[in-house]
Amino acid sequence: MTTYRYEIEPRSAVLGGGWRLRLMRDDQEAGGGVFPADPADKVAMDDAYADALCEGEGWLASRSVGDA
């Protein structure tokens, strides 16, 4: 059975800050994205994290529908 998950990791300020989303299928990266935000701006960081989380959860939900 295929397993799906996602990871959200902080991005270095040198790369623009924010978060990196990795979409995983059976421990192999199957996609993802970057959600940039100024690390000094807590609201922007929180918003970018929420966007990454929403994207990851949406991807998981679409996988469970496709596997049903």
PyMOL commands that place a pseudoatom at each C-alpha (Angstrom):
pseudoatom trace, name=CA, resn=MET, resi=1, chain=A, elem=C, hetatm=0, pos=[0.000, 0.000, 0.000]
pseudoatom trace, name=CA, resn=THR, resi=2, chain=A, elem=C, hetatm=0, pos=[1.281, 3.434, -0.901]
pseudoatom trace, name=CA, resn=THR, resi=3, chain=A, elem=C, hetatm=0, pos=[1.845, 5.836, 1.986]
pseudoatom trace, name=CA, resn=TYR, resi=4, chain=A, elem=C, hetatm=0, pos=[1.574, 9.590, 1.651]
pseudoatom trace, name=CA, resn=ARG, resi=5, chain=A, elem=C, hetatm=0, pos=[2.782, 12.334, 3.952]
pseudoatom trace, name=CA, resn=TYR, resi=6, chain=A, elem=C, hetatm=0, pos=[4.244, 15.802, 3.839]
pseudoatom trace, name=CA, resn=GLU, resi=7, chain=A, elem=C, hetatm=0, pos=[7.001, 17.706, 5.596]
pseudoatom trace, name=CA, resn=ILE, resi=8, chain=A, elem=C, hetatm=0, pos=[7.247, 21.430, 6.252]
pseudoatom trace, name=CA, resn=GLU, resi=9, chain=A, elem=C, hetatm=0, pos=[10.754, 22.688, 6.907]
pseudoatom trace, name=CA, resn=PRO, resi=10, chain=A, elem=C, hetatm=0, pos=[12.043, 26.198, 7.607]
pseudoatom trace, name=CA, resn=ARG, resi=11, chain=A, elem=C, hetatm=0, pos=[14.046, 27.849, 4.846]
pseudoatom trace, name=CA, resn=SER, resi=12, chain=A, elem=C, hetatm=0, pos=[17.253, 29.731, 5.486]
pseudoatom trace, name=CA, resn=ALA, resi=13, chain=A, elem=C, hetatm=0, pos=[17.031, 33.525, 5.560]
pseudoatom trace, name=CA, resn=VAL, resi=14, chain=A, elem=C, hetatm=0, pos=[19.758, 33.474, 2.881]
pseudoatom trace, name=CA, resn=LEU, resi=15, chain=A, elem=C, hetatm=0, pos=[17.235, 31.730, 0.595]
pseudoatom trace, name=CA, resn=GLY, resi=16, chain=A, elem=C, hetatm=0, pos=[14.502, 34.217, 1.477]
pseudoatom trace, name=CA, resn=GLY, resi=17, chain=A, elem=C, hetatm=0, pos=[13.111, 32.638, 4.641]
pseudoatom trace, name=CA, resn=GLY, resi=18, chain=A, elem=C, hetatm=0, pos=[9.710, 31.050, 4.992]
pseudoatom trace, name=CA, resn=TRP, resi=19, chain=A, elem=C, hetatm=0, pos=[8.951, 27.367, 4.583]
pseudoatom trace, name=CA, resn=ARG, resi=20, chain=A, elem=C, hetatm=0, pos=[9.587, 24.475, 2.213]
pseudoatom trace, name=CA, resn=LEU, resi=21, chain=A, elem=C, hetatm=0, pos=[6.862, 21.891, 1.649]
pseudoatom trace, name=CA, resn=ARG, resi=22, chain=A, elem=C, hetatm=0, pos=[7.855, 18.385, 0.593]
pseudoatom trace, name=CA, resn=LEU, resi=23, chain=A, elem=C, hetatm=0, pos=[5.118, 16.018, -0.585]
pseudoatom trace, name=CA, resn=MET, resi=24, chain=A, elem=C, hetatm=0, pos=[6.179, 12.433, 0.028]
pseudoatom trace, name=CA, resn=ARG, resi=25, chain=A, elem=C, hetatm=0, pos=[4.998, 9.161, -1.527]
pseudoatom trace, name=CA, resn=ASP, resi=26, chain=A, elem=C, hetatm=0, pos=[6.561, 6.032, -0.025]
pseudoatom trace, name=CA, resn=ASP, resi=27, chain=A, elem=C, hetatm=0, pos=[9.454, 8.123, 1.351]
pseudoatom trace, name=CA, resn=GLN, resi=28, chain=A, elem=C, hetatm=0, pos=[10.222, 9.581, -2.091]
pseudoatom trace, name=CA, resn=GLU, resi=29, chain=A, elem=C, hetatm=0, pos=[9.648, 13.263, -2.770]
pseudoatom trace, name=CA, resn=ALA, resi=30, chain=A, elem=C, hetatm=0, pos=[6.707, 13.580, -5.169]
pseudoatom trace, name=CA, resn=GLY, resi=31, chain=A, elem=C, hetatm=0, pos=[6.405, 17.357, -5.281]
pseudoatom trace, name=CA, resn=GLY, resi=32, chain=A, elem=C, hetatm=0, pos=[6.243, 20.350, -3.028]
pseudoatom trace, name=CA, resn=GLY, resi=33, chain=A, elem=C, hetatm=0, pos=[6.760, 24.047, -2.990]
pseudoatom trace, name=CA, resn=VAL, resi=34, chain=A, elem=C, hetatm=0, pos=[8.309, 27.085, -1.378]
pseudoatom trace, name=CA, resn=PHE, resi=35, chain=A, elem=C, hetatm=0, pos=[6.383, 29.544, 0.777]
pseudoatom trace, name=CA, resn=PRO, resi=36, chain=A, elem=C, hetatm=0, pos=[8.687, 32.546, 1.214]
pseudoatom trace, name=CA, resn=ALA, resi=37, chain=A, elem=C, hetatm=0, pos=[8.384, 34.992, 4.102]
pseudoatom trace, name=CA, resn=ASP, resi=38, chain=A, elem=C, hetatm=0, pos=[10.661, 37.430, 5.890]
pseudoatom trace, name=CA, resn=PRO, resi=39, chain=A, elem=C, hetatm=0, pos=[11.907, 35.595, 9.006]
pseudoatom trace, name=CA, resn=ALA, resi=40, chain=A, elem=C, hetatm=0, pos=[11.755, 38.881, 10.949]
pseudoatom trace, name=CA, resn=ASP, resi=41, chain=A, elem=C, hetatm=0, pos=[8.009, 39.195, 10.263]
pseudoatom trace, name=CA, resn=LYS, resi=42, chain=A, elem=C, hetatm=0, pos=[6.168, 36.760, 12.557]
pseudoatom trace, name=CA, resn=VAL, resi=43, chain=A, elem=C, hetatm=0, pos=[2.793, 37.377, 10.913]
pseudoatom trace, name=CA, resn=ALA, resi=44, chain=A, elem=C, hetatm=0, pos=[4.227, 36.700, 7.450]
pseudoatom trace, name=CA, resn=MET, resi=45, chain=A, elem=C, hetatm=0, pos=[5.963, 33.555, 8.737]
pseudoatom trace, name=CA, resn=ASP, resi=46, chain=A, elem=C, hetatm=0, pos=[2.738, 32.325, 10.354]
pseudoatom trace, name=CA, resn=ASP, resi=47, chain=A, elem=C, hetatm=0, pos=[0.757, 33.041, 7.184]
pseudoatom trace, name=CA, resn=ALA, resi=48, chain=A, elem=C, hetatm=0, pos=[3.302, 31.259, 4.989]
pseudoatom trace, name=CA, resn=TYR, resi=49, chain=A, elem=C, hetatm=0, pos=[3.258, 28.249, 7.325]
pseudoatom trace, name=CA, resn=ALA, resi=50, chain=A, elem=C, hetatm=0, pos=[-0.548, 28.162, 7.228]
pseudoatom trace, name=CA, resn=ASP, resi=51, chain=A, elem=C, hetatm=0, pos=[-0.422, 28.236, 3.413]
pseudoatom trace, name=CA, resn=ALA, resi=52, chain=A, elem=C, hetatm=0, pos=[2.081, 25.356, 3.327]
pseudoatom trace, name=CA, resn=LEU, resi=53, chain=A, elem=C, hetatm=0, pos=[0.000, 23.383, 5.829]
pseudoatom trace, name=CA, resn=CYS, resi=54, chain=A, elem=C, hetatm=0, pos=[-3.178, 23.915, 3.785]
pseudoatom trace, name=CA, resn=GLU, resi=55, chain=A, elem=C, hetatm=0, pos=[-1.398, 22.776, 0.619]
pseudoatom trace, name=CA, resn=GLY, resi=56, chain=A, elem=C, hetatm=0, pos=[-0.016, 19.662, 2.332]
pseudoatom trace, name=CA, resn=GLU, resi=57, chain=A, elem=C, hetatm=0, pos=[-3.367, 18.723, 3.873]
pseudoatom trace, name=CA, resn=GLY, resi=58, chain=A, elem=C, hetatm=0, pos=[-5.116, 19.283, 0.553]
pseudoatom trace, name=CA, resn=TRP, resi=59, chain=A, elem=C, hetatm=0, pos=[-2.631, 17.012, -1.181]
pseudoatom trace, name=CA, resn=LEU, resi=60, chain=A, elem=C, hetatm=0, pos=[-3.203, 14.278, 1.421]
pseudoatom trace, name=CA, resn=ALA, resi=61, chain=A, elem=C, hetatm=0, pos=[-6.959, 14.597, 1.041]
pseudoatom trace, name=CA, resn=SER, resi=62, chain=A, elem=C, hetatm=0, pos=[-6.686, 14.275, -2.735]
pseudoatom trace, name=CA, resn=ARG, resi=63, chain=A, elem=C, hetatm=0, pos=[-4.570, 11.116, -2.352]
pseudoatom trace, name=CA, resn=SER, resi=64, chain=A, elem=C, hetatm=0, pos=[-7.150, 9.421, -0.122]
pseudoatom trace, name=CA, resn=VAL, resi=65, chain=A, elem=C, hetatm=0, pos=[-9.915, 10.175, -2.647]
pseudoatom trace, name=CA, resn=GLY, resi=66, chain=A, elem=C, hetatm=0, pos=[-7.774, 8.791, -5.479]
pseudoatom trace, name=CA, resn=ASP, resi=67, chain=A, elem=C, hetatm=0, pos=[-6.982, 5.602, -3.548]
pseudoatom trace, name=CA, resn=ALA, resi=68, chain=A, elem=C, hetatm=0, pos=[-10.586, 4.894, -2.514]
for i in range(1, 68): cmd.bond("trace and resi %d" % i, "trace and resi %d" % (i + 1))
show_as sticks, trace
zoom trace
